[in-house]
Amino acid sequence: MERVGNAPRAKVKNLADYTPPTFFIDTVDLDFDLRDGETIVTAALKGRRNPDARPASDILELDGQDLRLVSLSLNGAAVGEDRYGISGDRLTLSGVPDAFSLEVVTAIVPEKNTALEGLYMSEGMYCTQCEAEGFRRITYFPDRPDVMAIYTTRLEADAARFPVLLSNGNLIETGEAGEGRHFAVWNDPFPKPSYLFAAVAGDLACVSDSYQTASGRDVALRVYVEHGNEHLCAHTMDSLKRSMRWDEEVFGLEYDLDLFMIVAVSHFNMGAMENKGLNIFNSKFVLADPETATDADYERLEGIVAHEYFHNWTGNRVTCRDWFQLSLKEGLTVFRDQEFTSDTHSRGVKRVADARLLRAAQFPEDSGPTAHPIRPESYTEINNFYTVTIYEKGAEVIRMIYNLLGAKAFRQGMDLYFKRHDGQAVRCEDFVVAMEDASSVDLGQFRLWYSQSGTPELEVSLSHDAAAKTATLKVGQTVPPTPGQPVKKPMLIPLSMALLDSAGKEMPLQLRGENVEEVLVSRVLPVTEQEQEFVFENFETAPVPSLLRGFSAPVKLRSNLGGDGERFLFQHDSDPFARWDAGQSYLTRMLLDAAVDGRETVLEAAFHDAVAGILRDPSIEPAFAAELLTLPGESVLAESMRPADPDAIHRVRRAARKEIGLMHAEVFKALYERLAEAYAPDDMSTEAMGSRALKALALGYLVAGGEGDALALGARQASNAVTMTDSMAALLALNGTDCPERTAALADFHDRWENTPLVLDKWFTLRATSSLPDTLSEVEALLEHPKFDLGTPNRVRALIGAFASGNPVRFHAPDGAGYSFLADQIIKLDGLNPQIAARLVAPLTRWKKYDQTRQRMMRECLERIVRQPGLSPDVTELVTKGLG
């Protein structure tokens, strides 16, 4: 193997090199003998030659990692060592006939599996995580998604310690196994790839319910949690049942087994996993009540439950042919969970939240050294491609198809997709073809969204010709160069728009040119060229363009509106996203101008007039008002500043918050008092959550303003809070101020919740994201906290990840201490859990955005990491790209 520094370079996998499997596996019978020290796994496989495989071969290749092979037999006869070989993570067996039975017996040690892939232990419970390539840590197997089999699983364990034994599908047998042990046998009747295999053995409590499908079938629903957490499952169960109903009503998709299970696991690399019939969740996305979870936690939990359930069809029944097609299931399913949330709550607020996430996380990824299209052409370690590009940008690509085709044709395309491919492992292209065939719409140019990386940029200008009574929109598009793609082709970009009069009302459109009627009905301009003009007739006065309505495409938009036009839309636009977006552009302009000029006064007086108008307007839903009045984050501002100056950005954003808090203090006080008693603490309606969000914003601005009794008000709320939403709102408001109130509130919070892991994670994050100057020293000290565990992914994300990604001003400290700290933690974690280590690398790879001194220090940290002996492929790939 080639080497990078001291780390071996794993082989690069290319989409162009894909070849079908030589053999298929039709059935898998697994037997787990779960015992302390060593677990024996017996896998009985029935397979057959793939007639389409080229070239034909009698060699069967099986993947395996950290396994001890006990025995191997083919068609009932032991296989001699001359017929098989093990090299690295691959077992090859020769002389395999067209149809065969293979028994593989392996030994594994789940207790020592700190990578949390395959079978491992979490808080005394056996559990699995097999996506993407974890099954090879259980037994030798062709661990690839295009090998789909029917699984029967037998689990045997000590009955007292592990009374609950679970796997995919339906329970078909249980019994005693002697010596205080028992067993359970599960059968999944639907063929699935190995990444969807799951097993759990533990002492768990079960919360049960049921659901009747549209066709009248009864489905048993079970949520398994640690004893004592049963009361925290109500929202999960309710979210599951609403997801099942929504999928039936919107997409006609009904659940297909008689049992659906969710298991909460405390040690988990991901958020949740859609294993067929047995979803395994990070416990933070299962356990919730108003005392321990914020409103945001409730919404996130609801969305993840929906996402994993929706995978039953978009991911399980139809799965990926290979891992290059990951967005086939993830982008489509994120789109589906976004639609579920939009239908359940506020569509406008949801689109703003989606755009906020894309701009904060995906746009930087798209402009950095790890940029990749939603269908990558190559990868070294597939775990590194579980990214916001694959998921969230992938969802926006699906949404553009939805908007281009319309709801009816999109549903017809979905129906055709399932009819053609149910039970198959397919490609992104197969989905697009189904959409084309169902709608007769040519998506040829649109396919570039799958293969081109980078965020397209639109430059839009409006000119008005009073004599000709025309308004002309000139649109230019560019797709910036990204690693491996220096030159890009023009994309098909659906630009949703309206032209507004001086009162903010949409004006009738008369467009000159072809396909006018179709464009006018949808109000979507098809941007297909590098430069285009759209001429609208019968405009005696110049209109104001409202662009990218509904966030119709994941692009960066610049226009010639200027501050006055942006402020006008911020005050009057009827489209929630376009209104919010105009406000963000207006604020970004003012904040960055002040950062460059070093001004003390940051915001224009006219902006404060707009804020006052929003605060006085009862027609604006509270959740949306909170979004309108939230400043762009420091990381988002850094994306628009070259080079980015974290200190200046922090200064002007802090100054702006103080200005707003002082200027509107009386209104914020009245708003806070009115909203404090508006809804019961346990009211989880959309309206109640929106009101609490606006109340939290008011408190934050009052504390930022620093006038009067604001600190005392925050301290009082922190002390008296009966819900986690109110508690966290108070702590967040106080967290950037060095004052006794903050110190006391954080100490009280810690003492109250130190034995509740998911809540204590919030305390670690508060400490890590404070903008106070000594935060890094506090974070370093917290590594020695008795409740900090480097082997617990949630705790690592709560402290180390939160500091690196959520505290730009302290992470980018001029002395480079933040960079060195992160590099140290990545090196420590790599030998323990490479996936988690790799997910911490990204902040260091964005060195090109900063000044030369910071660039040098960040690169030095990357170079130090890559020189570590035995560095994992996960970290090596990202660091190497980051240095490129």
Buried (B, 14 or more C-beta within 10 A) or exposed (E): EEEBBEBBBBEEBEBEEBEBBBBBBBBBBBBBBBEEEBBBBBBBBBBEBBEEBEEEEEEBBBBBBBBEBEEBBBEEEEBEEEBBEBEEBBBBBEEBEEEBBBBBBBBBBBBEBBBBBBBBBBEEBBBBBBBBBBBBBBBBBBBBBBBBBBBBBBBBBBBEBBEBBBBBBBBEEEEEBEEEBBBBBBBBBBBBBBBBBBBBBBEBBEBEBEBEBBEEEEBEBBBBBBEEBBEBBBBBBBBBBBBBBBBBEBBEBBBBBEBBBBBBBBBBBBBBBBBBBBBBBBBBBBBBBBBBBBBBBBBBBBBBBBBBBBBBBBBBBBBBBBBBBBBBBBBBBBBBBBBBBBEBBBBBBBBBBBBBBBBBBBBBBBBBBBBBBBBBBEBBBBBBBBBBBBBBBBBBBBBBBBBBBBEEBBBBBBBBBBEBBEEBBBBBBBBBBBBBBBBEBEBEBBBBBBBBBBBBBBBBBBEBEEEEEBBBBBBBBBBBEBBEBEEBEBBBBBBBBBBBBEEBEBBEBEBEEEEEEEBBEBBBBBBBEEEBEBBBEEBEEBBBBBBBBBBBBBBBBEBEBEBEBBBBBBBBBBBBBBBBBBBBBBBBBBBBBBBEEEEEEBBBEEBBEBBEEBBEEEEBBBBBBBBBBBBBBBBBBBBBBEEBBBEBBBBBBBBBBBBBBBBBBEBBBEBBEEBBEBBEBEEBEBBBBBBBBBBBBBBBBBBBBBBEEBBEBBBBBBBEBEBBBBBBBBBBBBBBBEBEBBEBBBEBBBEEBBEBBBBBBBBBBBBBBBBBEEBBEBBBEBBEBEBBEBEBBBBBBBBBBBBBBBBBBBBBBEEBBBBBBBBBBBBEBBBBBBBBBBBBBBBBBBBBBBEEEBBEBBBBBBEBBBBBEEBBBBBBBBBBBBBE
